[in-house]
Amino acid sequence: MSDKKPNIEIMQIMQSVITRTRAHFEGEFGVSVTEANCNAGRLDTLTLLDMTAIIGMGGAVNLLIAFSFQEGLINAMYERMTDGLGIQPDEVDMYREAAAGEVVNTILGHCTIDLQELDRRGIAMTPPVILDRVKTIRRMKDAMFYTQSLNTALGCMTISLVGPRELFNTNLEYVAEGSS
């Protein structure tokens, strides 16, 4: 497969991420996840919630995938994942970040099973990068994004697929060189 992603592949990637997110939150936390609004377009800034975990996926996927969580949701994840560990007060931030990274790493790891047909050689993943209380990421002028908001009883999250602008137009369809 080439590095040019038509609309169907972007939608396949996002659907895999949403499906695996739902399964993980329902299975691990007993929390239902519902879809809210979605948005696509050019990216000058990516607006974030309270804590964000970003993973780069390589191979044919070739996108950054950012999960951004409201504080109530990340706190609930942290509490459930560290229950009984005796976390010291000076370790709370580290473990909150670790919880976000572990959840996103697990979800996207499961997505590679769904997406293996896009790249039979394998889909590489970077370790998660955690941004805590960062509200925007700037200077991404050559990027396009597709963002899906999700709701839970514990708080909201957004999932954003971010990639080079030249790969797709605002309808997330591949744009051939020289066309607009």
C-alpha positions as CSV (number, residue, x, y, z in Angstrom):
1,M,0.0,0.0,0.0
2,S,1.2,3.5,-0.7
3,D,1.5,6.2,1.9
4,K,-1.5,8.0,0.5
5,K,-4.7,7.3,2.5
6,P,-8.1,7.5,0.9
7,N,-11.1,8.3,3.0
8,I,-12.0,4.7,3.6
9,E,-8.7,3.9,5.3
10,I,-8.9,7.0,7.6
11,M,-12.4,5.9,8.6
12,Q,-11.2,2.3,9.1
13,I,-8.4,3.5,11.4
14,M,-10.8,5.8,13.4
15,Q,-13.4,3.0,13.6
16,S,-10.9,0.6,15.0
17,V,-9.7,3.1,17.6
18,I,-13.3,3.8,18.7
19,T,-14.3,0.2,18.8
20,R,-11.1,-0.8,20.8
21,T,-11.6,2.2,23.1
22,R,-15.2,1.2,23.9
23,A,-14.1,-2.4,24.5
24,H,-11.3,-1.4,26.8
25,F,-13.3,1.1,28.9
26,E,-16.2,-1.3,29.2
27,G,-14.0,-4.3,30.0
28,E,-11.5,-2.7,32.3
29,F,-13.4,0.1,33.9
30,G,-17.1,-1.0,33.4
31,V,-17.7,2.4,31.7
32,S,-19.8,2.9,28.6
33,V,-18.5,5.1,25.8
34,T,-20.7,7.0,23.4
35,E,-19.7,9.0,20.4
36,A,-20.3,12.7,20.3
37,N,-19.3,15.1,17.6
38,C,-16.5,14.8,15.1
39,N,-14.5,17.3,13.2
40,A,-12.0,17.3,10.3
41,G,-9.8,20.0,8.7
42,R,-6.5,21.8,8.6
43,L,-4.6,21.9,11.8
44,D,-3.0,25.1,13.0
45,T,-3.6,24.0,16.6
46,L,-4.9,20.9,18.2
47,T,-7.1,21.8,21.3
48,L,-6.5,19.4,24.2
49,L,-8.3,18.5,27.4
50,D,-6.6,18.1,30.7
51,M,-4.2,15.2,30.0
52,T,-3.2,13.9,26.5
53,A,-1.3,10.8,25.5
54,I,0.1,10.8,21.9
55,I,1.4,7.8,20.1
56,G,2.9,7.7,16.6
57,M,1.9,4.8,14.5
58,G,4.2,3.9,11.6
59,G,4.0,1.7,8.5
60,A,1.0,2.3,6.3
61,V,-0.9,4.0,9.1
62,N,1.7,6.8,9.4
63,L,-0.3,9.0,11.8
64,L,-0.1,10.6,15.2
65,I,-3.0,9.5,17.4
66,A,-3.8,11.7,20.4
67,F,-6.1,10.7,23.2
68,S,-7.1,13.7,25.3
69,F,-8.9,13.2,28.6
70,Q,-10.9,15.4,31.0
71,E,-9.5,15.4,34.5
72,G,-12.4,13.4,36.0
73,L,-11.8,10.6,33.5
74,I,-8.1,10.5,33.9
75,N,-8.4,10.6,37.7
76,A,-10.9,7.7,37.7
77,M,-8.6,5.7,35.4
78,Y,-5.6,6.4,37.7
79,E,-7.6,5.4,40.9
80,R,-8.8,2.1,39.4
81,M,-5.4,1.2,37.9
82,T,-3.5,2.0,41.1
83,D,-6.0,0.7,43.7
84,G,-4.1,-0.9,46.6
85,L,-0.6,0.1,45.4
86,G,0.0,2.6,48.2
87,I,1.0,5.5,46.0
88,Q,2.9,8.3,47.8
89,P,1.7,11.9,47.3
90,D,4.9,12.8,45.4
91,E,4.2,9.9,43.0
92,V,0.6,10.7,42.0
93,D,1.5,12.8,38.9
94,M,3.8,10.1,37.6
95,Y,1.2,7.4,38.1
96,R,-1.6,9.4,36.5
97,E,0.6,9.9,33.4
98,A,1.5,6.2,33.4
99,A,-2.2,5.3,33.6
100,A,-3.0,7.5,30.6
101,G,0.0,6.0,28.6
102,E,-0.9,2.5,29.5
103,V,-4.6,2.8,28.5
104,V,-3.7,4.4,25.1
105,N,-0.8,2.0,24.5
106,T,-3.1,-1.0,25.1
107,I,-6.0,0.3,22.9
108,L,-3.7,1.2,20.0
109,G,-1.8,-2.1,20.4
110,H,-5.1,-3.9,19.9
111,C,-5.9,-1.7,16.9
112,T,-2.8,-3.1,15.1
113,I,-4.6,-6.4,14.9
114,D,-7.5,-4.7,13.1
115,L,-5.2,-2.7,10.8
116,Q,-2.7,-5.4,9.8
117,E,-4.4,-5.7,6.4
118,L,-3.2,-2.1,5.7
119,D,0.5,-3.2,6.2
120,R,1.3,-6.9,6.4
121,R,4.9,-6.0,7.5
122,G,3.6,-4.6,10.8
123,I,2.7,-1.3,12.3
124,A,5.3,0.3,14.5
125,M,4.2,2.3,17.5
126,T,6.2,4.9,19.5
127,P,6.0,5.0,23.3
128,P,3.3,7.4,24.5
129,V,4.2,11.0,25.1
130,I,2.1,12.6,27.9
131,L,1.1,16.2,28.0
132,D,-0.4,17.3,31.3
133,R,-2.4,20.5,31.4
134,V,-1.3,21.6,28.0
135,K,-4.2,23.2,26.2
136,T,-3.0,23.3,22.6
137,I,-0.3,22.0,20.4
138,R,0.8,24.8,17.9
139,R,2.9,25.0,14.8
140,M,1.3,22.1,12.9
141,K,0.5,24.2,9.8
142,D,1.0,21.3,7.4
143,A,-1.2,18.9,9.2
144,M,-4.7,17.7,8.8
145,F,-6.8,16.1,11.5
146,Y,-9.9,14.0,12.2
147,T,-11.2,14.3,15.7
148,Q,-13.9,12.2,17.4
149,S,-15.3,13.2,20.8
150,L,-16.4,10.5,23.1
151,N,-18.4,10.7,26.3
152,T,-18.4,8.5,29.5
153,A,-20.1,8.9,32.8
154,L,-16.6,9.8,34.2
155,G,-15.8,12.5,31.7
156,C,-15.1,13.2,28.1
157,M,-12.2,12.3,25.8
158,T,-11.2,13.2,22.3
159,I,-9.3,11.1,19.8
160,S,-7.5,12.9,17.0
161,L,-5.7,11.4,14.0
162,V,-3.1,13.8,12.8
163,G,-1.2,13.5,9.6
164,P,0.5,15.5,6.8
165,R,-1.9,17.8,4.9
166,E,-0.8,16.7,1.5
167,L,-2.2,13.2,2.1
168,F,-5.9,14.3,2.3
169,N,-8.3,17.2,1.7
170,T,-10.9,18.5,4.2
171,N,-13.1,15.5,3.3
172,L,-10.2,13.2,4.2
173,E,-9.9,12.1,0.6
174,Y,-6.5,11.7,-1.1
175,V,-5.5,14.7,-3.2
176,A,-3.2,14.0,-6.1
177,E,-0.2,16.2,-6.6
178,G,-1.0,19.4,-8.4
179,S,-4.7,19.4,-7.6
180,S,-6.3,21.4,-4.8
